[in-house]
Every structure is written in C-alpha cells, then in structure tokens.
C-alpha cells in the first residue's frame, strides 16, 4: 500500500456542512464539465455566497484546488468519477468530516489508499497520455517535477524598484501586518509568509510591488535591457514582464507591449500608471503587417510564448485536465511560428529571449534547435539556455533561451 500523499495536518478535524459541499460540487462541475478556469469557478461561488467570511473562502479555494490537483488519485480511491463521492474521498483522506455525519465515521489515523495497484499517472494525478509523454521527454525527472507541482504555490512579490527598494518594501509590508521572506538569488523577490489579501494593502495600491513568481522574474533579467533602449515584449499578455522591463530600464527608453489578444492589453496601462511606469506603449497585433512594420527596430526582444503551462501546475492544476494532445501540437506550431517570424523585429547586434512556462523539451530546447537550423535562425547565435525546474527551485517551471543577432553585412 502507498501512503496517503496529502498533508493531513492541514485539514485534520475540519468539518463543513451541506452548503459548502454542494458549492464544491458546483465549482468542480464548472471546471471539469464546462471547462471553466478554476479561479473563475471559485469566483462564481463567492459571488453567490457573499456572506462567507475570508476564512471560509480561503478553505473553499484551497480544497477546490486540491481536489482538482488530485483528481486522478481521488477517482482511483473512490472508484467513482467526479461527483460527491470524490469529495467524500478527499475528506476521508484528509481526516475531515461532513457535519451531517457522526464524528465516529471519520478515521483518526491517516488512511492508506484503497488501491494497491495504482498506476503512476494515478499517484501523480495526471492524465495517462500526458504522463507517458512527460516520461518520454524527461525520463525519471518527470515524476520529480510533477510531484513538486502537486503542492500549493506560495505567493511571491516583485519589488517595484521605480518606487522603492526590497528592504524598504519588506519593512512597509510588516507595518501593514504582512510578513515576508527574502529569497537568495532573487534580487527583487519576496515570499509572503502566510496567505493574506495583499491587494488591500496601501503598498499594493501605491504600486510598490507586483505579484510575480520568482522564476518568472528571471525572464526580464536575462534579456538584460538598458536605460534608453527600445524593447519589444511581443507576447505581453497582461503586462507583468513589461512592467519589470520598465523597472530594469529605470523608466528610460521605450517598452512596446504587444499581443494578438486585444483584451489582454487593456489592463496594462492601468497597471503601468499604478507602478509609475511611463515608457510602456501597447499595440494590438492585427496581423503580419504589424510585425513587418517593426522590422529591425528593437534593441531587445522578448518572446514569452504561449505554451502548455506545464511549469505552473501548482497555480493552475486544471490545465493538466483540459490540455489535449492536439492542443499541444497546435501550441508547438505556434511557438515555432512566433520564434521564426517575430525575430525579424530585432536589430543586428540585439538580444532576444525566448521563454516559456513549460518543462517539456519539445516546447523549449527542441524549438531553439529547430530555429537555429532555419534560414532566419542562422542570423542568430545562441548565448545560453536555462531551465528553472520546480523540483530544484520550489517555484514555477520556466525555460529561458537567449540569442544575439549577428551583424551580417
């Protein structure tokens, strides 16, 4: 028998009523049947139960994410698909109880899993096809990485150096009741010691920090932007790395934040205003002409490409259940296209960074090697490739490759 992998002391002896359980069922139905993102599903539950306190909301979010995270293991344990039975299985395995049941029905000792013949994909709680693919690409390291990501992510902050420094921010947060820890090797990162609503703090409202995983903070640093440069963030999304680039450039020069999803760009200006960044300009990628017009215009080019997200499963465990093999094929085609076509925006002598939050070599090293062998890739020299693995850092999984464009006459 394999031992129960759950952190039993976290939930031990907690009890919840039928309303709580019915809400769990509703949230899980939205995630698994309607393909709703977990955070959106949880938000919809909170919108209905406005009378819930912060503590109850916190337990609900944690339990929902843990059930999503351990779906395959819970199904194997309960012998049932996603329904009330796997919620009950989760409660049993964590020493919790349902208020309508007698206290004696809850096991006091950590129960062992009922199945003696668990597959690796069950115990790692990941779809079988994805487990096979991951093992093919990473070998024995695959299980280590998934095991590391079957935990809840700590909240990390990035100090906004346009407004403060890391030690002053740490002190300010402490004055607001938020204790944090410095991280060796991460110049501007703080770990929040306990879960709290940091978005209500004056420090956040004044733009002294952004929420950003330490591994993610390395992406802009590896691009090495300098004040006065013209930098393009070509897959800017919600703009977190654009804000970091502006900090590294000391608010001097230009950061062009681009994306082909216009709605993602909408919030960047608001975030930039709060952060005191006035060098960020947004631009919607309407088609190939948008890219061609920027040919050889950037001193630095960041390609934080769309990916499977398999390096951020701690934050988004629903990804592993929604991702399909055909999705991964399309993702890799898109990555290759972006790397090949968007790279024309870099000036000769400039630096380009290709980054992804995946741990699969097929999205990372393989893409880099294929690009270097292409006609356009021959214009570039690979400087270095870096993998930030969850099993080693304790943070999100990220891949970063840095290129220099040759000065070809």
N, C-alpha and C positions, 0 to 999 in steps of 0.2 A: 504494500500500500504506500502511496505517496502522501507525504504530509500536506496538510492544508497550507496553501501559499498565502493566505490572507493575513494581514496584520491584525490578529484577533483583538488585541487590547484597544484598538481604535474605536470599535463599535460595541465592545463587550457590555452586555446587560442593558443596552439601549432598547427602548420599546416605542412603537409607533402604532397609531390607530388606523382604521379602515380608510379614512380620508387620505392619509399620507400614502398608503399602499395603492389606492385607486389612482392617485396622481402619478405615482411611479409607473403604473401600468400605462397610463395615458402618454407620459413622456417617452417611454420605451416604444410604444406603438408608433409614435410620430417619427422616431429615429429609424426604426427597423423596417417599418412598412411604408411610410411616406417619404423616407429619405431626408427628413428634416435634420439640419445640423443640431448637434446636442445642445449647444448653448442657446439656440433659438427655441428648442423644445422646452428647455428648462425655463426660459423667459416667459413662454406662454403659460406655463403652470403658475409662475409667480404672479402674472397679470390677473389670473383668476382668484388666487388666494392672497389678496392684498393684506389680509390680517396676520399673515405669518410673520414672525419676528426674524431678525437677522440670523439667529442661531439655528432655527428650524430650516430656514432657507439654505444655510450652509450645509447642514446634514443632508438635505434633499439633493443638492448639487453633487456632493461627494458620493453619495450612494448611487445616484443615477450614473455618474461617470464610471464608478467601479463596476456596476453591473454591465455596462456597455463594454468596458475593458475586458471583463472576464466572461463574456457571453458564452464562448465555446465550452469552457470549463464548467460553467453552471448548467448548461444543457446536458453535458455528459453526466453531471452529478445527479440532476433531477430526472433525466430520461424524457424530458418534455421540451417542446420548442418554447420560444419566448412567450411567456404568459405569467400568470400569477405564481405558477409552480417554481419558476426560476428565481422569482423574487423571494419566495419562501426558502429556496435553497440557499440564496445569498444570506438571508437572515440566520439560517441554521449554521452555516459555515463560519459566521462571524459572531456567534454567541448572542444574537439579538432575539427579540421576541415581538410578536404581534399582540397588541393589548387585549384582543378578544380571545386569545389563547391562554390557558393556565401557565403560570410560571414554571411548573414542573416539566412542561413539554420541551423546554429549552435545555439543551445539553450544556453542562457546566464546563466540560473539558473540550479542548479543541477537537472537533470531529475529524476523522480521516475521510478522504474521498471514497465514495462507494465503488467507483470503477477501478478494478485492479489492472485493467488493460487500456489505460488512457494512451491515445496517440500523442506524439509530440505536439501536434497542432492543437490538441485539446488542452494540454497542460500549459502551453504557451498562449493559448486562447487567441488563435489566429486562423483565418480560413486555410484549408488544406492546400489549395493551389498556391497561395501566397507563401506558405511555409516551405513548400517544395522549391519555389523559385528563389526564395531567400537563401535556402541552404545551398542551392546550386551556385549562387553568386558569391556567398560569403563563407560557406563551409561551416565549421563549428562556431565561428564568431557570430553567426546569425542568431543562435539561441541566446547568446550572451547579450546581444543588443536588444532583442525583443523582451528578454527578462528585465533588462534595465529600464525599458519603457513601459513595463506593466506596473508602474508606480505613478503616483500623482506628482505633477511638476510643482516645484517651488516657484513663488513669484519673485521675479528679478526685475530690477530697475536699472535704467541707464541715466546717469547724471547728465544734465544739460549744461555743458561747460560754457555755454554762452552767457549763462546767468549765475552759475555758482561752481564750486568745486566739490569733490566727493566727500571730503571731511566735513565741510560746512553743511552739505545736504544731510549727511548722516546725523549731525547734531540737530538740525532743524526738524527732521522726522522724529527724533527721540523726544523733542519738546512737544510734538503732537501725539505722542503715545505710540509711535511706530518704531520698534527696534529692528535694526538691520545688521548685516554682517558683510564686511569687505571680503573680496574674493581674490586670492593670489593669482596673478597673471591676467587679470581683467581690470584695466585702469579705471574704468568709469562705471563698474557694475556693483550693485548692492543686492544681497538676498534679504527679502523680508522674512523675519524670523517666525511670525505667526500670521495666519490668514486674517486680514483686516481689509476694510474698504478704503484703500489708499486714494481712491478717486475723489473722496470727500475732503481730503486734506488741503490746506492752504498751499502747501508745497506743490501739489499737482496743479491746482487752479492757477498758480503763478508760473507754471511752466518750468519748474526746477528739475523735473525728471520725466521720462517716458518709461512705460512698461516694455521691456525687451529682454529676451533670453540672452545670457552671456555669450553663447555660441553665435547667435545672430549678430551680436555686437562686433564680432571679429570681421564680418564681411566688409564693412566700410573701411575698417582699419587696414585690411590687406590691399585695398585699392590705392591707399596712400595719396589722397588728394591734398593739394597745397592751396593756400590762400591765393585768390586771383585766377584760379583755373576755371575752365568751362567743363563741367562734369555732367554726364547724362546718366540718369538712373532709368533705364529703358523698360523695366518691368516693375514700376514703382509701387503698384498696389495701393495700400493705404498710407504709404509715405514714411514709414518708420525709419528706413535706411537713408532716405533723402534728408530727413531731419538730422541724422547722425553725420552725414556728409557735410552739411552746413556747419555743424559744430567743429568738425576737423578742419574746415576751411576758414574758421574764425569769422564766419559771416562775410567773407570777401570773395568775389567771383560770381559764378552762376551755377546753380543746380537745376537742370531741366528734368523734371519728373514726368515720365511718360508711361502710358498704359493703354491697352486696347479695350479696357472696360472703363467707360467714362465715369460710371457711378463711383468707382474706387477713388478717382481723383478728386471728387467733390469735397471730401473732408480734409484734404492736405492743407489747403490754405488756412483753414480754421486751426489746425494743429500747429502750423508754422507761426501763426500770429501769437498763439499762446507761448510757443517756445522762443519767440523773439527772433525767428529766422526770416530775414527779408530778401534772401537771394534765391529763393525757390520759385520756379515758374512751372506750371503744369501744362501738359499738352496731350491731347487725345490722339492716339494713333488710329487714323481713319483708314489707312491702307498703306501700300508700299511706297506711295509718293511721300508720305510723311517721313519715312526713313531716308529715302533717297535725297530729299532736300537737305538733310543734315550730314551728308557725305563728308567725311574727314573734318568734322567740326569740333570733336571732343578731345580734350586733353586726357580725360579719364572716362571710361565707360563701364558701367555696372550692369551685368545681365543676371539678375536674381530670378532665374527662370521658373515658370510653373513646373511643378513636379508632383510626384505621388504623395509627398508629405510623410513618407515612412520614417523620417527622422523626428517627427513631432507627435508621435502617437500618445505620448503622455498627456499632451494638451487636447488632442483631437482623436480619441480612441475610436470614434465612429468611422474614421477614414478607412480602417482596415476592413470594415464590413461593407462599405459602399463601393470601394475600389474593385473593378473587374479587370480581367486580363486585357480586354480590348481597350479599356481606358488607358492602361499603361502603354500600350502600343501607340496610341494617339499622342500621349504625353511625350514620349521619346521622339516621335516625329517632329512635334512642335519645338522641342528643345533644340534639335539639330537645325531646324529652320532658323530659329532666333539667333543661335550662335553664328551661323553662316551669314545670314542676311543683315542682321543688326550690326555686325562687327565692322561694316563699312563706315559707320559713323565715327570711328576712331581715327585721329590724326596719326601720321607716321611718327614713331617715337613715343607714342602714348601707351598707357597701361589699360588693359581690360581685365575685368574679373568676371568669371563665370561661377555662379553659386547656386546651390540647391539645398533644400532641407530634406533630402533623401539620403539613405545609406546604401542604396544599390549602385554598384559599379556601372551597370548598364545605363544609368542616368548621369553618371559622373565621369569616371576615368575613360569609359568607352566613348562617350561623347567628345571628350577632349582629344583623344587619339584620332577619331574619325575626322574631326575638324582640322587637325594639323596635317592630315593627309589630303585634304581637299585643296582645290585651286586657291581659294581665298585664305585658307589656313596656312598656306606656305608663306604668306606675308607676315606671319606671327612667329614669335619664339616663346616657348613655354618657360616661365620663370620658376614656378613651383605649384604643387598640388598639396592640399592639406585636408585631412579628414578629422572632423570633431565627432567622436563616437560617444553616444550616451553612456556606454559601459565604462568608459575611461574618464569622462569629464563630469558625469552626473547631470549634464544639461542636454539640450536638444542636439540632434544629429545634423551636422552641416558638412557640406563639401565646398571647398573653395579652390579654384584654379586661376592663377594669374599669368597673363600673357603680355608681351611687349610687341608692338607693331614695328616691323623693321623699316628703316629708312631706305626705301628702294628708289633708285634714280630712274 
